Amino acid sequence: MYQKSAEKRNAPAELFTTDRDELLEDKDINVIVEVIDDANAAFEIVKTALNNKKEVVSSSKKMVAEHLQELLDMQQKTGRSFCMNRRRVHLFRQSEIWKNIMTMICCIASGRL
């Protein structure tokens, strides 16, 4: 999991990285779930992920609103799925995050996107 800073989390530290490219460039990772609040950074992450042939789930309504046509074009060009989470994900509710992530992953896997 990528995080902007090395702040303490409830999960083991080895599950986190402050280098987003470590995840975006990893050929063994095929789904990126973006849940940050910076629309510009979110777009860069989504754009890189799609261009790297990864499926993407985003919670950034602002990013989608500002870059909708670009996202649709990239999705068509790359043949990868892009999904917008219907509900805002709150980082302090870990169980809700995982429920939403798993719902989106199931949608990707079943082709319902």
Long-range contacts (C-beta under 8 A, 24 or more apart in sequence): 4-36, 10-94, 20-45, 21-48, 24-48, 24-49, 24-52, 24-54, 25-52, 29-54, 30-54, 30-55, 31-55, 31-56, 31-57, 31-105, 31-108, 32-56, 32-57, 33-57, 33-58, 33-101, 33-104, 34-58, 34-59, 34-60, 35-59, 35-89, 35-91, 35-97, 36-60, 39-63, 39-66, 43-67, 43-70, 46-71, 46-82, 47-74, 50-74, 50-75, 50-78, 50-80, 50-82, 51-78, 53-78, 53-80, 54-80, 55-80, 55-81, 55-82, 55-83, 55-108, 56-80, 56-81, 56-82, 56-83, 57-82, 57-83, 57-84, 57-85, 57-101, 57-104, 57-105, 57-108, 58-82, 58-83, 58-84, 58-85, 59-84, 59-85, 59-87, 59-88, 59-89, 59-100, 61-88, 81-108, 81-113, 82-113, 83-107, 83-108, 83-113
